[in-house]
Amino acid sequence: MISSKDILKRRILIVGSNGRLGQSLVKKIMNHEKTELMCSSIESESLIRDVEYRKADITKKDQVKKLVLDFVPDYIINAAAFTNVDKCESERELAWKINVSGVEYLAQYARLVDAHLTHVSTDYVFDGNDGPYTETDPTNPISYYGRTKLASENSLKISGAKYAIVRTNVLFGPSEFGEPDFVNWVVDSLTGKKKIRIVIDQINNPTFIPDLADGILKIVDLNKDGIYNLGGREFLSRFEFTEKIAEHFNLDTTLIEKIVTKDLKQPAPRPLKSGLITLKAETELNYKPRSLKEAFILMTKEQSEL
């Protein structure tokens, strides 16, 4: 017999649970008493133990259908994406399948079971000519990655599903599994006395992943719809960000070489004067991003505990 206690539990499905953001979300949710959690990624097994897990490829409609209809979630959080901006230029079909078709499938079945879908997007939906941006500023992506992410937003808007779109930028933070983030790459490089070339003309407000996860969970808790910007507290160039990392960890800043974006000759253009204004999230979600210094201290603490 199903007890009233079980009925009151909310059911949350995290798609892309093995990614850096996904791992943070899982850790924050997995021990909630009144939540039933289902994790899903394309890998055969969950990177985090002791959670319910189902392998699924969101580019396959039948797999998305089975995932959603078997679990019947109240909330879906989509943290899965093809985020390699340069590879998106050369692997366009795959980028579209993951970033657009996958979202369409999730929205279709979310609507069928009356689930709320929170989808993670990006500041790359803007051209970077006049940032930082609010949620209502006109979009104009300049890369194929940005176009796929804007297309995913638009597909959600016409899907008939209940949805929230979270735009974010320059993610960093501790992670037990996966490739090093930008902060760890800088620390590892400078610790090894390697020179690094960092651009001075890309402006963002780097986002601490645990803050982003907290903001997403506020959207779920408050059952919010629409678009929300979730980013960091400080707007600065990538070079200034790197200097702050080096200074905090007592590393040699003379190893950091200033360059401009065009020097990198990357396949995909980048929005330069970008970043996301988070006033709406601060007001409606009580979103409170940490300072970079606070984030670095927490990263050091968490890394020492891994």
Secondary structure, DSSP 8 states (H G I E B T S, - for coil): ---HHHHT-EEEEEETTTSHHHHHHHHHHTT-TTEEEEEEESSSS-SSSSSEEEE--TTSHHHHHHHHHHH--SEEEE------HHHHHH-HHHHHIIIIIHHHHHHHHHHHHT-EEEEEEEGGGS-SSS-SB-TTS-----SHHHHHHHHHHHHHHTS-SEEEEEEE-SEE---SSSS--HHHHHHHHHHTT--EEEESS-EE--EEHHHHHHHHHHHHHHT--EEEE---S--EEHHHHHHHHHHHTT--GGGEEEE-GGGG--SS---SB--B--HHHHHHS------HHHHHHHHHHHHHH-
